[in-house]
Amino acid sequence: MAASSEAKTLVGAEVLPKPASAAKQPGPRNPLRWFVLAVVLAANVMDLMDATIVNVAGPSIRHALGGSASTLQWLSAGYTLAFAVFLVTGARLGDMFGRRRLFLVGSAGFTVMSAACSVAPSMGALIVLRVLQGSFGALMIPQGFGIIKEVFDEDEMPKVFGLFGPMMGLSILAAPVLAGALVQANLWGIGWRLVFLINVPIGIAALAGAVRVLPRTVAHPQIRLDTGGMVLIGAALTAIIYPLIQGRTAGWPAWTFVSLAAGAVLLGAFALWERRHRSDPLIEPGLLANRTYTSGILVSLAFFGAFGGLLLCVSLFAQLGEGFSPIHAGLTLIAMVLGMIAGMVAGTALVSHLGRHLLHLGVALTAAGTIVLALTLTGAQTVSTLDLAPGLFVIGAGAGASMGQLFDFILAGVGMEQIGSASGVLEAVQQLSTAIGVAALGTIFFSAFAGHLPTHALAIAAWACLAPVGLAFALIFRLPMRAREPQP
C-alpha cells in the first residue's frame, strides 16, 4: 500500500484523511508478535467457548442443581450480560492503567472464576459466579485488540483479522461438541463440572504466555472513568435483558413492558450523555461519527443475536425435545462446524474479488439454511441428526463466510487512538447481541415448547430468526465496498 494511503481511514464509501499523529510509525517488527497473537487468541477462545458451552451442559446442570427453564437462559445470558455491561469499561480501564496489566488481571480472575463455577453448590451460586466470570472476561478481552494493533504493522493486519474470524466462529461451535463429550465422559464422576474446569489449564497457559510475551503498554492515569456513562449503559442493558428472560415465566405482567421501554429510554440517554460528555467519554466520540464502524456494529448486533439464539434453541431442542444424550446433542452440530470451516475457507479466497458482496452472500446462505431447517421441522413428529444436517451445514457455511471477514470491515478504518474503545464496544455488542438472541429466541422456543411438539417449537424459533438475519443483510449495504484499499 502506498505511503500516502497508510494514513487514511474508511468512513462509509469515502476515504477521509486520518491525522498524521494517529498513524503508526514504521519501525522494526516485534519478533514476538505472533506469540502475542497466540496469547490473545487463546483468551478469546476461552471466552467464546465459555459463553456457549452451557448450551449443551445446561440440561445436565439443571438436573443436578434444579431450577426452571429461565435458569437455563440465565446460565448463558448472565455471563454475556455482565460481559457486555463491563466490556466498554474494561477497554477504558486498559487505557488508564495499561493494557498488559488489565489483561493479566482479567485472565487470572477469569481462570479463578472458572474453577469456582466447577464447584458451585447451587444454581443461584452458579449464576452469580457466571456473572463474575463474565466481568473478569470483560477486563481481559478488549485489551487484546489494542495490544495487537501495537505490535503488528498495518500491512499484516489483514492476516491477523483473517485469523480472528475463523477462531471465534469455530470456538462458538466447538464449545457445544466439547461440552457434550465432557458431560458424557463424566470423568471422576463430576459430570457437567468438567465444562468449567476445562478453562483452568487454558487460562493458566494464557496467563503464563502473557507474562512472558505481552509488551509493556503505556498507562494514562490522567484519564478518568466515565462513571455516568457506565451506570446508564449498565442500567439500560439490564432493563432490556431481564424482562426478556423472566417475562414468559412471570406471564408478561405490565412491569416487563415498562422495563423494556425504560431500557430504550436509557439507551437514548446514554447516547446523549456520550455526545455531551466530551471529557474522557466511555466511547470515543469519533467512533460514533465513523459510518463504517457504526454500520458494522449494527450488522454484528443483528447477525450474532440471530446466530447465538438459534444455536441455543437447537442445543436445547436436541436434549429436551428429542431426548438426545449430551454428546449426541453436541455431535448434532458437527454439520454446522463443517459448514463454517467451508465458509471460512471460501470467504478468505473470495473476499478480494467480492468485497462487501461476500458478507451479503454469507448472510443470505445463513437465511437459506434457516429456511431449510424450518421446513425440515414443519409437520414432522420427530427428526434425526441426519435430518437436521443439511440446514445446519448451510447455516454454518453462511456464518463462516460472513464472520470470517466482518471484523476486518469493521476495524480497518479505526485508528490507534480509538482502538481501545472500538474493540471494547465491538466485543460488547457481540456479547450483548448473543444475550438478546438467547433471551428473545429462547423465550419464543420455550413458549412454543410448552404447548406444541418440540419440532414445531424449533421451527417457530427458526422462522423468527429470519427477522434479524434479514436486518443484517440490509445493513451490510451501509458498509464500504472494500474493507481496505487494494494494494497496487
N, C-alpha and C positions, 0 to 999 in steps of 0.2 A: 504494500500500500504506500502511496506517495506520502512524503513527509507532510505536505500541505493538508492531506486528508486525515492525518492521525489526530488532529486537534479539532475534530468535528463530531457532533452528536446528532443522531436522527431524532427529529421531532415530527411525528406523523410521516408524511411522504416527503417532507422537505429536509434539507440539510442545513443546519444553522451552525455558525462558528461557536466553538467552545472556548472559554478564556484560556489563554496560554498557560496560566498558572495551574489549571486543572489537569493539564496533560501530563502523563507520566514521562519523566525524563529518561532517555535511553542510558543504559549502563550495563555492566557485566551481569549476566544472568545468575540468579541464585542457584547454586549447584544442588541444593536440597529441595527445589521447588516441587518435584514430582512426589517426593516423600511427604511434603506438606499437603499436597493434594490428596494423597492416600489417607492421611490422618483425617482431613476434613470430610472425605467421602465416607470413611468408617463411622464418623459421628452422625452423618446424615442417614446412613443405612440403619444405624441403631435406632435413631429417632423414628424413621418412617416405618420400620418393622414393628416398633412398639406401638405406633398409632393404630395399626391394623391387625396385629397379631391376636387380639382378643376377639376378633370377629368369629373365628373358629373355636377358640377356647372358651368363649362366653357361656354357652350352654353347660359345659362341664363345671365352670366356676359357679354358676347359679345352682346347679345340682348339689355342689358341695357346701356352699355358703348361704344358699337361699336368696330370696329377692324376687322382684316382679319383672315383667317384660321391660319396663322402663329402665331397670338397673342394667340390663344388657346394653341399652343405648348409652347410659352414663359411663360405662366402662370405657367406651371409645370417646364419647363427647366430652367427658370430664377432663380427659387428657388433652384433647385438641383445643377445647375452650381455654384452659389455662395457658396452653402453649401460645394460642393466638393473642390472648389478652396481654401477656407479658413479653411477647417477642419483640415488638417495636421498642419497648422499654429496654429490653436486653441489648438491642443494637445500639441505642443511645448510651447505655452504661459502658459498652465496649469503646465508644468514642471517648468517654470520660476517663476511664481507668486503664485503658489498653486492651486490645482485643485478645492478646495472648493470655493475659491474666483472667479475663472473663471466660475464655474457652476452657481453661484449666478448672476454674471453679464450677462451671456448668457441667463439664464431663464427669468430674468427681461426684458432684451431687446427684447427677442422673444415675450413675452406677450404684451409689448407695441406695437411692430410692428404688431401683430395680430389685436389689436384694431384699429391701423391706417389703415390696409387693409380694415377693415369693413366700413370705411368712405371715401375710395378713390373716388375722383370725376371723374376720367377718367381712361381709360385703361392704358395709359402710366404711370400715377402715381401709379396705382396698381402694374404694373410690377416692377417699381423701389422699391416699398415697399416690394414686394415679394423677391427681391434681398437682401434687408436689413434684412428681416426676416430670410432668409437662412444664412446670415452672422452671425447673433446672434446665430442661431442654431448651427453653426459650433464652436462657443465658448463653448456652453453648452454640447453637446453630447459626445465629446471624453473624457471629464473628468469622465464620469460615469464609464467606464470600469476600469480606473485606481483606482478610489475610491473603487470599488467592489473588485478588487484584493487586496487592502489594508485591508479590513475589513473581508473578508472571508478566511478561511483556505483552503488549496489545496483540501482536501477531500470533501469539499462542492461545489467546482466549477462545477462539472457535473450537479448538481441540478440547479445552477444559470444559466449556459449556456442553460440548458434544458428549462428554462422559457423564455429566450430571444427570441429564435427562434419562438415559438408559439405567443408570444405577438407581435412581429414585423410583422409576417405574417398576423395575424388577423387584426392588425391595418391597413395594406395596403389595405385589402379587406373590412374592416368595413367602411372605410372612404367614398367610393362612396355611400354606402347604407345610411349612416348618411347624406351625402350631399344632396341626393335626398329627404330624409324626411324633412330636414330643408328648402330647396328651395320650396318644395311643400307646407309646412305648412305656409310659408310667414307670420310668426308671426310679429305683429305690422307693417305689410306692408313693411318690409325691405328685404324680399326675400333672394337672394344669400348672402347678407352681414352676415347672421347668420353663414355661414360656417367658417368665420374667428372669429366671436365673441365667438364661442364655445370654442376656445382655451383659452380665458381670464380666466374663472373660473378654468380650469385645470392648467394653468400657475401659477395663484395665489396660488393654493393649493400646487403645486410642490415647489414653491419658499418658502412658509411658512414651508413646511416639511423639505426642505433643510437647512433652517436656524436652525432648531431645532435638526436634527439628523446627518447631514453630519459631519464627523470628521475633525478636523483641519489638514491640509496637509502641508508638508514641501515645502517651496519655495526655488528655486535655482536661485537667481538673477544674479549669475555669468554666467549663460547660456546666450548666445547671439542668437538672432533670425537670421536664415539663410535667409536674405532678397533676396540674389541672387537666391536661390532655389525657394523661394516663387514667385518671378517675373517670373521665367522660367515656373513653372508648371501652374501658372495662365494664362500666355500668350498662352501656349500650349493647355490647355483645351478650352479656349475661341476661339482659331483659329480652333478647331475641331467642337465644338458645333454650333457656329454661322452660318457657311455656310450650315450645315446640315438642319437647320431650315429655313433659308432665301433663300437657293438656289432654291427651287422649285418656290417660288413666283417671284424671280428675273429671272427665266428662265435658271438657271445654267450657268451664264456667267463664263469667264475664272478665275475671281478672286476667285470664290468658290473653284475651284480645287487647285489654288495656296495656298489658306488659309489652306486647308486640308493637303497639302504637308508640309507647314510651321509648322503646328501643330505637324506632325510626327517628323520633324527635331528638334523642340523644346523639344519634349519628350526625344529624344535621348540626347540632350544637357543637359537636367535636370538629366538624369541618370549618365552622365559623371561628371557633377558638384558634385553630391552627393558622387560619389566614391572618388573624389579628395578633396572634402571639408570635411576633417576629423574633423575639429573643429566645434562642435555644429551643425551637419547637420540637415536638416529638417526631414529626415528619418534616423533612426539608421542604420548604415552600416550592422550590424549583421542580420537585418531583410531581407535584400536583398540576404544574403547567406543562409537563412533558407528555405530549399526546401518545407517543409510543408506549411509555411506561404505564400511564393510566389505562390505556386501552388493553394492554396485556394483562393488567391486574383484573380487569373486568372479565376477560376471557378465562383467566385462571379461576376466578370466583365461580363462574357458571360451570366450567368443564370439570374441575376437580370435585365440586359438590355433587354433580351427577355421578361421576365415576365412583367416588368414595361411598355414596349412599347405596348405589346398586351393588357394589361389592359386599357390603354388609348384608343386604337383603338376600343375595344368592347364598352366602355362607349360612345364614340363619335358616333359610328355606331347606337347604340340604340336610340339616340335622333335625330341626323342629318339624319340618314338613314331610320329608321323605325318610327320616329315621336313619340317615347315613351316620356311620361312625365318624369321629373327628378326622381320622386320616383319610377316609373316603371323601368327606366334605372338602378337605384340603386338596386332594388329588383331582376333584372335580374342576378345580380352577387351573389345572395344568394346561388345558386348551387355551385359556386366556394368556397364560405365561408364554406359550409358544407363539401365539399371535402377536404378543407385544414384542418379542425378540425379532420376529419377521418384520414388523412395522418399523422398529428402530433401525434395523439394517437398511431397509428400503428407504427410509426417511433420510438417513445420512447420505445415501448415494444420490437422492433426488433433490435435496433442498437447494443446491446451487442452480438447478435448472428450473425448479418450480417456484422457489421463493415462498411467498405467503400462501400460494395455492396449495402447498404441501399441507399446511395447517387445515385448510378447508377440506382437503381430501381425507385427512385423518379423522376430523370430526364427523364428516359425512359417513365414513366407514363405521365409526362408533354408533351413529344413529342407525345405520343399516343393520348392524349386529344386534342392536337392542330390539329392533322390529322383528328380526328373525327369532330372537329369544322369546318375545311376547307371543308371536304366532305359534311357536312350538308348544307353549304352555296353554294357550287358549283352547278350551274344550277337552283338555287331557285330564284324566283322573290321576295319573302318576307319570313321572318321567325318570329316565335313567341318566347317568353321566354322559353316555354317548348321545342321547337326545339333546342335551344342553350344549354339547361341544361345538357345533357349527356357529351358533350365535355368539358364544363366549370367545371363540377364536377371532371372529371378525371384530368384536368389541376390542379385544386386546390389540389387534393389528392397527386399528384406528387410533387407540390411545398411545401405542408405541410411536407411531409416525408423528403425532402432534406433540406429545410430552417430550419426546427426544429433542425437539428443536425450539419449543416455545420459550424456554429460558434465554436462549440466545437472542431471540427477537426482543424480549423484554429488557434485558440488562445491557445490551450492546450500546445503547445510547446514554448510559448513566456514567457520569464522571466519577473520578476517585473521591471528590469532596462530598459526594452524595451516596457512596456505595454502602456505608453502614446502615443508613436509614432505608435505602432502597431494598437491600437484601432482607432487612428485618420485616418491612411491610410485605414483600413478596412472599416470604415464608409464612407470615401471619395470615395472609389472605388464603394461602393454600390450606393451612390448618383450619382456618375459620370456615372455608367452603366445605371441607370434609365434615366438620362438626355440624354445619347446617344441613348438608346432604344426609348424614346419618340421622339427624333429628327428623327432618321432613320426610324422606323416603322410608325411614324406619317406622315412623308413625303411620304412613299410608299402608305399609306392608302389614303391620300388626292390626290395624283397624280392619283390613280386609280378611286377615287370617282368622279373626275371631268368628266370622260368620260365613266363610266360604271355604272351598277347597284350597289347600296350600298352593297348588298350581295357579289357581285364579288370583290369589293374593300376590304372588310374584309377578304375574302378568300385568296386574294393575300397576304395581311399582315400576315395572319396565316401561309401560306406556307413559307414566308420569315423568320418568327420567328424560323423555324426549324433549320436554319443555326447556330445561336448562341447556341441553345439548344444542337445540336449535338456536337458543340465545347466543351461545358461544360461537356458532357458525356465523351468525350475523355480525357479531362484534369483531371478528377477525378482519372484516373489511376496513376497520379503522387502523389496522397495523400497516407499517410500511411494506412495500413490495419485497424489499430485501432487508435482512437484519443488519447487514453491513455492506458498505460499498464494495463491489467486486474489485479484486486486485488486478492491475494492468498486467 
